[in-house]
Amino acid sequence: MIPTEIPTDPLTLMGVGIGAVVVIWLIFSVVKKVVGITIVLALVAGGWFLWTNPQHLAPIIAYVRQYTG
């Protein structure tokens, strides 16, 4: 028969805890990289849009000059 109880010895609990911390760290590091890549791609897409549509760039430049002098 397969045991159905969770082992409660300290070594198993430490192993499960360390494993959980490693998995959470890997998930967050991957999410952080995906968010960073998404932001860079959004900036590139916005730059390309403004480069190919200069009529949209003029109001943005005017708005920035209004606050920067």
N, CA, C and O atoms as a Maestro MAE file, in Angstrom:
{
 s_m_m2io_version
 :::
 2.0.0
}

f_m_ct {
 s_m_title
 :::
 protein
 m_atom[276] {
  # First column is atom index #
  i_m_mmod_type
  r_m_x_coord
  r_m_y_coord
  r_m_z_coord
  i_m_residue_number
  s_m_chain_name
  s_m_pdb_residue_name
  s_m_pdb_atom_name
  i_m_atomic_number
  :::
  1 25 0.805 -1.186 0.000 1 A "MET " " N  " 7
  2 3 0.000 0.000 0.000 1 A "MET " " CA " 6
  3 2 0.856 1.260 0.000 1 A "MET " " C  " 6
  4 15 1.924 1.300 0.609 1 A "MET " " O  " 8
  5 25 0.382 2.263 -0.675 2 A "ILE " " N  " 7
  6 3 1.101 3.541 -0.732 2 A "ILE " " CA " 6
  7 2 0.696 4.370 0.486 2 A "ILE " " C  " 6
  8 15 -0.493 4.540 0.754 2 A "ILE " " O  " 8
  9 25 1.688 4.890 1.229 3 A "PRO " " N  " 7
  10 3 1.340 5.719 2.383 3 A "PRO " " CA " 6
  11 2 0.659 7.011 1.927 3 A "PRO " " C  " 6
  12 15 1.095 7.637 0.961 3 A "PRO " " O  " 8
  13 25 -0.393 7.404 2.611 4 A "THR " " N  " 7
  14 3 -1.153 8.599 2.236 4 A "THR " " CA " 6
  15 2 -0.895 9.776 3.161 4 A "THR " " C  " 6
  16 15 -1.444 10.856 2.943 4 A "THR " " O  " 8
  17 25 -0.087 9.598 4.172 5 A "GLU " " N  " 7
  18 3 0.205 10.688 5.089 5 A "GLU " " CA " 6
  19 2 1.440 11.452 4.613 5 A "GLU " " C  " 6
  20 15 2.348 10.885 4.005 5 A "GLU " " O  " 8
  21 25 1.448 12.738 4.902 6 A "ILE " " N  " 7
  22 3 2.606 13.564 4.574 6 A "ILE " " CA " 6
  23 2 3.671 13.313 5.634 6 A "ILE " " C  " 6
  24 15 3.377 13.355 6.828 6 A "ILE " " O  " 8
  25 25 4.900 13.053 5.212 7 A "PRO " " N  " 7
  26 3 5.963 12.846 6.202 7 A "PRO " " CA " 6
  27 2 6.194 14.111 7.021 7 A "PRO " " C  " 6
  28 15 6.150 15.221 6.489 7 A "PRO " " O  " 8
  29 25 6.436 13.942 8.290 8 A "THR " " N  " 7
  30 3 6.628 15.098 9.175 8 A "THR " " CA " 6
  31 2 8.026 15.161 9.765 8 A "THR " " C  " 6
  32 15 8.272 15.945 10.682 8 A "THR " " O  " 8
  33 25 8.939 14.355 9.260 9 A "ASP " " N  " 7
  34 3 10.294 14.438 9.811 9 A "ASP " " CA " 6
  35 2 10.954 15.735 9.339 9 A "ASP " " C  " 6
  36 15 10.652 16.220 8.249 9 A "ASP " " O  " 8
  37 25 11.848 16.295 10.146 10 A "PRO " " N  " 7
  38 3 12.435 17.603 9.847 10 A "PRO " " CA " 6
  39 2 13.175 17.660 8.506 10 A "PRO " " C  " 6
  40 15 13.112 18.677 7.815 10 A "PRO " " O  " 8
  41 25 13.869 16.590 8.134 11 A "LEU " " N  " 7
  42 3 14.625 16.626 6.888 11 A "LEU " " CA " 6
  43 2 13.694 16.746 5.679 11 A "LEU " " C  " 6
  44 15 13.994 17.496 4.750 11 A "LEU " " O  " 8
  45 25 12.593 16.035 5.673 12 A "THR " " N  " 7
  46 3 11.632 16.119 4.574 12 A "THR " " CA " 6
  47 2 10.986 17.499 4.525 12 A "THR " " C  " 6
  48 15 10.833 18.071 3.446 12 A "THR " " O  " 8
  49 25 10.608 18.039 5.677 13 A "LEU " " N  " 7
  50 3 9.997 19.365 5.714 13 A "LEU " " CA " 6
  51 2 10.965 20.436 5.234 13 A "LEU " " C  " 6
  52 15 10.561 21.357 4.525 13 A "LEU " " O  " 8
  53 25 12.244 20.330 5.613 14 A "MET " " N  " 7
  54 3 13.241 21.286 5.127 14 A "MET " " CA " 6
  55 2 13.412 21.168 3.624 14 A "MET " " C  " 6
  56 15 13.532 22.181 2.934 14 A "MET " " O  " 8
  57 25 13.424 19.951 3.108 15 A "GLY " " N  " 7
  58 3 13.549 19.745 1.670 15 A "GLY " " CA " 6
  59 2 12.367 20.326 0.909 15 A "GLY " " C  " 6
  60 15 12.541 20.964 -0.129 15 A "GLY " " O  " 8
  61 25 11.167 20.103 1.428 16 A "VAL " " N  " 7
  62 3 9.974 20.662 0.784 16 A "VAL " " CA " 6
  63 2 10.015 22.194 0.841 16 A "VAL " " C  " 6
  64 15 9.678 22.855 -0.140 16 A "VAL " " O  " 8
  65 25 10.420 22.753 1.964 17 A "GLY " " N  " 7
  66 3 10.513 24.212 2.096 17 A "GLY " " CA " 6
  67 2 11.529 24.811 1.153 17 A "GLY " " C  " 6
  68 15 11.255 25.812 0.492 17 A "GLY " " O  " 8
  69 25 12.705 24.202 1.087 18 A "ILE " " N  " 7
  70 3 13.745 24.702 0.184 18 A "ILE " " CA " 6
  71 2 13.285 24.573 -1.266 18 A "ILE " " C  " 6
  72 15 13.502 25.476 -2.074 18 A "ILE " " O  " 8
  73 25 12.654 23.455 -1.588 19 A "GLY " " N  " 7
  74 3 12.136 23.272 -2.944 19 A "GLY " " CA " 6
  75 2 11.096 24.325 -3.295 19 A "GLY " " C  " 6
  76 15 11.089 24.839 -4.414 19 A "GLY " " O  " 8
  77 25 10.215 24.651 -2.353 20 A "ALA " " N  " 7
  78 3 9.195 25.668 -2.600 20 A "ALA " " CA " 6
  79 2 9.828 27.038 -2.818 20 A "ALA " " C  " 6
  80 15 9.406 27.783 -3.703 20 A "ALA " " O  " 8
  81 25 10.833 27.371 -2.021 21 A "VAL " " N  " 7
  82 3 11.514 28.657 -2.177 21 A "VAL " " CA " 6
  83 2 12.196 28.739 -3.546 21 A "VAL " " C  " 6
  84 15 12.136 29.780 -4.202 21 A "VAL " " O  " 8
  85 25 12.834 27.669 -3.979 22 A "VAL " " N  " 7
  86 3 13.505 27.661 -5.282 22 A "VAL " " CA " 6
  87 2 12.482 27.810 -6.406 22 A "VAL " " C  " 6
  88 15 12.712 28.567 -7.350 22 A "VAL " " O  " 8
  89 25 11.365 27.107 -6.320 23 A "VAL " " N  " 7
  90 3 10.334 27.202 -7.360 23 A "VAL " " CA " 6
  91 2 9.759 28.616 -7.408 23 A "VAL " " C  " 6
  92 15 9.585 29.167 -8.494 23 A "VAL " " O  " 8
  93 25 9.463 29.210 -6.263 24 A "ILE " " N  " 7
  94 3 8.934 30.575 -6.225 24 A "ILE " " CA " 6
  95 2 9.947 31.558 -6.793 24 A "ILE " " C  " 6
  96 15 9.577 32.463 -7.541 24 A "ILE " " O  " 8
  97 25 11.223 31.393 -6.446 25 A "TRP " " N  " 7
  98 3 12.262 32.269 -6.980 25 A "TRP " " CA " 6
  99 2 12.356 32.149 -8.494 25 A "TRP " " C  " 6
  100 15 12.489 33.160 -9.184 25 A "TRP " " O  " 8
  101 25 12.290 30.943 -9.015 26 A "LEU " " N  " 7
  102 3 12.345 30.752 -10.469 26 A "LEU " " CA " 6
  103 2 11.146 31.397 -11.151 26 A "LEU " " C  " 6
  104 15 11.293 32.031 -12.196 26 A "LEU " " O  " 8
  105 25 9.969 31.240 -10.570 27 A "ILE " " N  " 7
  106 3 8.764 31.836 -11.166 27 A "ILE " " CA " 6
  107 2 8.890 33.355 -11.205 27 A "ILE " " C  " 6
  108 15 8.617 33.972 -12.235 27 A "ILE " " O  " 8
  109 25 9.303 33.964 -10.091 28 A "PHE " " N  " 7
  110 3 9.412 35.416 -10.058 28 A "PHE " " CA " 6
  111 2 10.519 35.930 -10.970 28 A "PHE " " C  " 6
  112 15 10.366 36.998 -11.562 28 A "PHE " " O  " 8
  113 25 11.621 35.212 -11.103 29 A "SER " " N  " 7
  114 3 12.686 35.678 -11.991 29 A "SER " " CA " 6
  115 2 12.239 35.605 -13.447 29 A "SER " " C  " 6
  116 15 12.586 36.478 -14.243 29 A "SER " " O  " 8
  117 25 11.481 34.585 -13.801 30 A "VAL " " N  " 7
  118 3 10.957 34.481 -15.169 30 A "VAL " " CA " 6
  119 2 9.930 35.581 -15.420 30 A "VAL " " C  " 6
  120 15 9.950 36.208 -16.479 30 A "VAL " " O  " 8
  121 25 9.030 35.827 -14.463 31 A "VAL " " N  " 7
  122 3 8.022 36.870 -14.621 31 A "VAL " " CA " 6
  123 2 8.687 38.234 -14.761 31 A "VAL " " C  " 6
  124 15 8.253 39.056 -15.569 31 A "VAL " " O  " 8
  125 25 9.742 38.480 -13.977 32 A "LYS " " N  " 7
  126 3 10.451 39.753 -14.052 32 A "LYS " " CA " 6
  127 2 11.062 39.952 -15.434 32 A "LYS " " C  " 6
  128 15 10.995 41.048 -15.990 32 A "LYS " " O  " 8
  129 25 11.654 38.907 -15.985 33 A "LYS " " N  " 7
  130 3 12.237 39.012 -17.319 33 A "LYS " " CA " 6
  131 2 11.158 39.228 -18.377 33 A "LYS " " C  " 6
  132 15 11.352 40.016 -19.303 33 A "LYS " " O  " 8
  133 25 10.036 38.546 -18.252 34 A "VAL " " N  " 7
  134 3 8.949 38.704 -19.227 34 A "VAL " " CA " 6
  135 2 8.399 40.124 -19.181 34 A "VAL " " C  " 6
  136 15 8.129 40.717 -20.226 34 A "VAL " " O  " 8
  137 25 8.229 40.678 -17.979 35 A "VAL " " N  " 7
  138 3 7.738 42.050 -17.852 35 A "VAL " " CA " 6
  139 2 8.746 43.027 -18.460 35 A "VAL " " C  " 6
  140 15 8.353 43.962 -19.158 35 A "VAL " " O  " 8
  141 25 10.016 42.824 -18.207 36 A "GLY " " N  " 7
  142 3 11.044 43.693 -18.779 36 A "GLY " " CA " 6
  143 2 11.058 43.639 -20.299 36 A "GLY " " C  " 6
  144 15 11.149 44.674 -20.959 36 A "GLY " " O  " 8
  145 25 10.968 42.445 -20.852 37 A "ILE " " N  " 7
  146 3 10.950 42.299 -22.309 37 A "ILE " " CA " 6
  147 2 9.698 42.943 -22.884 37 A "ILE " " C  " 6
  148 15 9.759 43.564 -23.946 37 A "ILE " " O  " 8
  149 25 8.562 42.807 -22.204 38 A "THR " " N  " 7
  150 3 7.314 43.412 -22.666 38 A "THR " " CA " 6
  151 2 7.415 44.931 -22.690 38 A "THR " " C  " 6
  152 15 6.938 45.568 -23.629 38 A "THR " " O  " 8
  153 25 8.028 45.515 -21.669 39 A "ILE " " N  " 7
  154 3 8.186 46.971 -21.629 39 A "ILE " " CA " 6
  155 2 9.084 47.440 -22.762 39 A "ILE " " C  " 6
  156 15 8.772 48.431 -23.423 39 A "ILE " " O  " 8
  157 25 10.188 46.751 -23.000 40 A "VAL " " N  " 7
  158 3 11.087 47.121 -24.088 40 A "VAL " " CA " 6
  159 2 10.372 47.008 -25.434 40 A "VAL " " C  " 6
  160 15 10.501 47.895 -26.278 40 A "VAL " " O  " 8
  161 25 9.620 45.927 -25.641 41 A "LEU " " N  " 7
  162 3 8.891 45.770 -26.901 41 A "LEU " " CA " 6
  163 2 7.836 46.857 -27.076 41 A "LEU " " C  " 6
  164 15 7.628 47.335 -28.191 41 A "LEU " " O  " 8
  165 25 7.168 47.256 -25.997 42 A "ALA " " N  " 7
  166 3 6.172 48.328 -26.087 42 A "ALA " " CA " 6
  167 2 6.831 49.652 -26.461 42 A "ALA " " C  " 6
  168 15 6.285 50.410 -27.263 42 A "ALA " " O  " 8
  169 25 7.999 49.936 -25.886 43 A "LEU " " N  " 7
  170 3 8.714 51.166 -26.236 43 A "LEU " " CA " 6
  171 2 9.164 51.147 -27.690 43 A "LEU " " C  " 6
  172 15 9.071 52.158 -28.386 43 A "LEU " " O  " 8
  173 25 9.651 50.004 -28.146 44 A "VAL " " N  " 7
  174 3 10.080 49.890 -29.546 44 A "VAL " " CA " 6
  175 2 8.883 50.063 -30.473 44 A "VAL " " C  " 6
  176 15 8.978 50.769 -31.477 44 A "VAL " " O  " 8
  177 25 7.763 49.431 -30.152 45 A "ALA " " N  " 7
  178 3 6.568 49.556 -30.988 45 A "ALA " " CA " 6
  179 2 6.060 51.001 -31.006 45 A "ALA " " C  " 6
  180 15 5.651 51.500 -32.054 45 A "ALA " " O  " 8
  181 25 6.085 51.667 -29.864 46 A "GLY " " N  " 7
  182 3 5.681 53.077 -29.820 46 A "GLY " " CA " 6
  183 2 6.608 53.961 -30.630 46 A "GLY " " C  " 6
  184 15 6.152 54.860 -31.338 46 A "GLY " " O  " 8
  185 25 7.894 53.717 -30.532 47 A "GLY " " N  " 7
  186 3 8.858 54.474 -31.339 47 A "GLY " " CA " 6
  187 2 8.658 54.247 -32.827 47 A "GLY " " C  " 6
  188 15 8.717 55.192 -33.614 47 A "GLY " " O  " 8
  189 25 8.424 53.012 -33.215 48 A "TRP " " N  " 7
  190 3 8.178 52.709 -34.630 48 A "TRP " " CA " 6
  191 2 6.900 53.391 -35.110 48 A "TRP " " C  " 6
  192 15 6.856 53.926 -36.218 48 A "TRP " " O  " 8
  193 25 5.859 53.371 -34.274 49 A "PHE " " N  " 7
  194 3 4.599 54.014 -34.641 49 A "PHE " " CA " 6
  195 2 4.810 55.506 -34.866 49 A "PHE " " C  " 6
  196 15 4.334 56.056 -35.859 49 A "PHE " " O  " 8
  197 25 5.521 56.165 -33.951 50 A "LEU " " N  " 7
  198 3 5.756 57.603 -34.092 50 A "LEU " " CA " 6
  199 2 6.679 57.906 -35.269 50 A "LEU " " C  " 6
  200 15 6.524 58.938 -35.922 50 A "LEU " " O  " 8
  201 25 7.634 57.024 -35.549 51 A "TRP " " N  " 7
  202 3 8.548 57.224 -36.671 51 A "TRP " " CA " 6
  203 2 7.797 57.151 -38.003 51 A "TRP " " C  " 6
  204 15 8.085 57.911 -38.927 51 A "TRP " " O  " 8
  205 25 6.849 56.245 -38.091 52 A "THR " " N  " 7
  206 3 6.120 56.065 -39.347 52 A "THR " " CA " 6
  207 2 4.894 56.965 -39.451 52 A "THR " " C  " 6
  208 15 4.309 57.067 -40.529 52 A "THR " " O  " 8
  209 25 4.485 57.621 -38.365 53 A "ASN " " N  " 7
  210 3 3.329 58.528 -38.359 53 A "ASN " " CA " 6
  211 2 3.726 59.856 -37.713 53 A "ASN " " C  " 6
  212 15 3.348 60.117 -36.571 53 A "ASN " " O  " 8
  213 25 4.482 60.702 -38.424 54 A "PRO " " N  " 7
  214 3 4.980 61.940 -37.794 54 A "PRO " " CA " 6
  215 2 3.869 62.911 -37.397 54 A "PRO " " C  " 6
  216 15 4.108 63.792 -36.570 54 A "PRO " " O  " 8
  217 25 2.658 62.781 -37.958 55 A "GLN " " N  " 7
  218 3 1.575 63.677 -37.566 55 A "GLN " " CA " 6
  219 2 1.175 63.450 -36.106 55 A "GLN " " C  " 6
  220 15 0.600 64.342 -35.481 55 A "GLN " " O  " 8
  221 25 1.470 62.275 -35.559 56 A "HIS " " N  " 7
  222 3 1.191 62.014 -34.151 56 A "HIS " " CA " 6
  223 2 2.345 62.465 -33.250 56 A "HIS " " C  " 6
  224 15 2.169 62.632 -32.043 56 A "HIS " " O  " 8
  225 25 3.510 62.657 -33.838 57 A "LEU " " N  " 7
  226 3 4.684 63.044 -33.051 57 A "LEU " " CA " 6
  227 2 4.662 64.525 -32.695 57 A "LEU " " C  " 6
  228 15 5.099 64.899 -31.606 57 A "LEU " " O  " 8
  229 25 4.162 65.372 -33.587 58 A "ALA " " N  " 7
  230 3 4.183 66.820 -33.352 58 A "ALA " " CA " 6
  231 2 3.445 67.220 -32.075 58 A "ALA " " C  " 6
  232 15 3.997 68.006 -31.305 58 A "ALA " " O  " 8
  233 25 2.234 66.729 -31.802 59 A "PRO " " N  " 7
  234 3 1.585 67.121 -30.535 59 A "PRO " " CA " 6
  235 2 2.337 66.646 -29.296 59 A "PRO " " C  " 6
  236 15 2.315 67.312 -28.262 59 A "PRO " " O  " 8
  237 25 2.990 65.517 -29.395 60 A "ILE " " N  " 7
  238 3 3.759 65.009 -28.254 60 A "ILE " " CA " 6
  239 2 4.956 65.905 -27.986 60 A "ILE " " C  " 6
  240 15 5.246 66.237 -26.837 60 A "ILE " " O  " 8
  241 25 5.651 66.298 -29.049 61 A "ILE " " N  " 7
  242 3 6.796 67.213 -28.892 61 A "ILE " " CA " 6
  243 2 6.334 68.551 -28.322 61 A "ILE " " C  " 6
  244 15 7.009 69.115 -27.460 61 A "ILE " " O  " 8
  245 25 5.201 69.066 -28.785 62 A "ALA " " N  " 7
  246 3 4.677 70.323 -28.259 62 A "ALA " " CA " 6
  247 2 4.329 70.202 -26.778 62 A "ALA " " C  " 6
  248 15 4.569 71.127 -26.002 62 A "ALA " " O  " 8
  249 25 3.771 69.078 -26.394 63 A "TYR " " N  " 7
  250 3 3.422 68.862 -24.981 63 A "TYR " " CA " 6
  251 2 4.673 68.807 -24.107 63 A "TYR " " C  " 6
  252 15 4.700 69.382 -23.019 63 A "TYR " " O  " 8
  253 25 5.702 68.122 -24.582 64 A "VAL " " N  " 7
  254 3 6.947 68.028 -23.820 64 A "VAL " " CA " 6
  255 2 7.617 69.392 -23.722 64 A "VAL " " C  " 6
  256 15 8.117 69.760 -22.659 64 A "VAL " " O  " 8
  257 25 7.634 70.146 -24.821 65 A "ARG " " N  " 7
  258 3 8.257 71.496 -24.799 65 A "ARG " " CA " 6
  259 2 7.515 72.453 -23.881 65 A "ARG " " C  " 6
  260 15 8.120 73.372 -23.328 65 A "ARG " " O  " 8
  261 25 6.216 72.253 -23.711 66 A "GLN " " N  " 7
  262 3 5.434 73.089 -22.831 66 A "GLN " " CA " 6
  263 2 5.947 72.993 -21.390 66 A "GLN " " C  " 6
  264 15 5.912 73.978 -20.652 66 A "GLN " " O  " 8
  265 25 6.415 71.825 -20.995 67 A "TYR " " N  " 7
  266 3 6.873 71.633 -19.616 67 A "TYR " " CA " 6
  267 2 8.384 71.729 -19.457 67 A "TYR " " C  " 6
  268 15 8.880 71.913 -18.345 67 A "TYR " " O  " 8
  269 25 9.121 71.608 -20.557 68 A "THR " " N  " 7
  270 3 10.577 71.670 -20.436 68 A "THR " " CA " 6
  271 2 11.138 73.010 -20.897 68 A "THR " " C  " 6
  272 15 12.318 73.283 -20.674 68 A "THR " " O  " 8
  273 25 10.355 73.823 -21.510 69 A "GLY " " N  " 7
  274 3 10.802 75.138 -21.912 69 A "GLY " " CA " 6
  275 2 11.372 75.082 -23.243 69 A "GLY " " C  " 6
  276 15 11.813 76.104 -23.769 69 A "GLY " " O  " 8
  :::
 }
 m_bond[275] {
  # First column is bond index #
  i_m_from
  i_m_to
  i_m_order
  :::
  1 1 2 1
  2 2 3 1
  3 3 4 2
  4 3 5 1
  5 5 6 1
  6 6 7 1
  7 7 8 2
  8 7 9 1
  9 9 10 1
  10 10 11 1
  11 11 12 2
  12 11 13 1
  13 13 14 1
  14 14 15 1
  15 15 16 2
  16 15 17 1
  17 17 18 1
  18 18 19 1
  19 19 20 2
  20 19 21 1
  21 21 22 1
  22 22 23 1
  23 23 24 2
  24 23 25 1
  25 25 26 1
  26 26 27 1
  27 27 28 2
  28 27 29 1
  29 29 30 1
  30 30 31 1
  31 31 32 2
  32 31 33 1
  33 33 34 1
  34 34 35 1
  35 35 36 2
  36 35 37 1
  37 37 38 1
  38 38 39 1
  39 39 40 2
  40 39 41 1
  41 41 42 1
  42 42 43 1
  43 43 44 2
  44 43 45 1
  45 45 46 1
  46 46 47 1
  47 47 48 2
  48 47 49 1
  49 49 50 1
  50 50 51 1
  51 51 52 2
  52 51 53 1
  53 53 54 1
  54 54 55 1
  55 55 56 2
  56 55 57 1
  57 57 58 1
  58 58 59 1
  59 59 60 2
  60 59 61 1
  61 61 62 1
  62 62 63 1
  63 63 64 2
  64 63 65 1
  65 65 66 1
  66 66 67 1
  67 67 68 2
  68 67 69 1
  69 69 70 1
  70 70 71 1
  71 71 72 2
  72 71 73 1
  73 73 74 1
  74 74 75 1
  75 75 76 2
  76 75 77 1
  77 77 78 1
  78 78 79 1
  79 79 80 2
  80 79 81 1
  81 81 82 1
  82 82 83 1
  83 83 84 2
  84 83 85 1
  85 85 86 1
  86 86 87 1
  87 87 88 2
  88 87 89 1
  89 89 90 1
  90 90 91 1
  91 91 92 2
  92 91 93 1
  93 93 94 1
  94 94 95 1
  95 95 96 2
  96 95 97 1
  97 97 98 1
  98 98 99 1
  99 99 100 2
  100 99 101 1
  101 101 102 1
  102 102 103 1
  103 103 104 2
  104 103 105 1
  105 105 106 1
  106 106 107 1
  107 107 108 2
  108 107 109 1
  109 109 110 1
  110 110 111 1
  111 111 112 2
  112 111 113 1
  113 113 114 1
  114 114 115 1
  115 115 116 2
  116 115 117 1
  117 117 118 1
  118 118 119 1
  119 119 120 2
  120 119 121 1
  121 121 122 1
  122 122 123 1
  123 123 124 2
  124 123 125 1
  125 125 126 1
  126 126 127 1
  127 127 128 2
  128 127 129 1
  129 129 130 1
  130 130 131 1
  131 131 132 2
  132 131 133 1
  133 133 134 1
  134 134 135 1
  135 135 136 2
  136 135 137 1
  137 137 138 1
  138 138 139 1
  139 139 140 2
  140 139 141 1
  141 141 142 1
  142 142 143 1
  143 143 144 2
  144 143 145 1
  145 145 146 1
  146 146 147 1
  147 147 148 2
  148 147 149 1
  149 149 150 1
  150 150 151 1
  151 151 152 2
  152 151 153 1
  153 153 154 1
  154 154 155 1
  155 155 156 2
  156 155 157 1
  157 157 158 1
  158 158 159 1
  159 159 160 2
  160 159 161 1
  161 161 162 1
  162 162 163 1
  163 163 164 2
  164 163 165 1
  165 165 166 1
  166 166 167 1
  167 167 168 2
  168 167 169 1
  169 169 170 1
  170 170 171 1
  171 171 172 2
  172 171 173 1
  173 173 174 1
  174 174 175 1
  175 175 176 2
  176 175 177 1
  177 177 178 1
  178 178 179 1
  179 179 180 2
  180 179 181 1
  181 181 182 1
  182 182 183 1
  183 183 184 2
  184 183 185 1
  185 185 186 1
  186 186 187 1
  187 187 188 2
  188 187 189 1
  189 189 190 1
  190 190 191 1
  191 191 192 2
  192 191 193 1
  193 193 194 1
  194 194 195 1
  195 195 196 2
  196 195 197 1
  197 197 198 1
  198 198 199 1
  199 199 200 2
  200 199 201 1
  201 201 202 1
  202 202 203 1
  203 203 204 2
  204 203 205 1
  205 205 206 1
  206 206 207 1
  207 207 208 2
  208 207 209 1
  209 209 210 1
  210 210 211 1
  211 211 212 2
  212 211 213 1
  213 213 214 1
  214 214 215 1
  215 215 216 2
  216 215 217 1
  217 217 218 1
  218 218 219 1
  219 219 220 2
  220 219 221 1
  221 221 222 1
  222 222 223 1
  223 223 224 2
  224 223 225 1
  225 225 226 1
  226 226 227 1
  227 227 228 2
  228 227 229 1
  229 229 230 1
  230 230 231 1
  231 231 232 2
  232 231 233 1
  233 233 234 1
  234 234 235 1
  235 235 236 2
  236 235 237 1
  237 237 238 1
  238 238 239 1
  239 239 240 2
  240 239 241 1
  241 241 242 1
  242 242 243 1
  243 243 244 2
  244 243 245 1
  245 245 246 1
  246 246 247 1
  247 247 248 2
  248 247 249 1
  249 249 250 1
  250 250 251 1
  251 251 252 2
  252 251 253 1
  253 253 254 1
  254 254 255 1
  255 255 256 2
  256 255 257 1
  257 257 258 1
  258 258 259 1
  259 259 260 2
  260 259 261 1
  261 261 262 1
  262 262 263 1
  263 263 264 2
  264 263 265 1
  265 265 266 1
  266 266 267 1
  267 267 268 2
  268 267 269 1
  269 269 270 1
  270 270 271 1
  271 271 272 2
  272 271 273 1
  273 273 274 1
  274 274 275 1
  275 275 276 2
  :::
 }
}
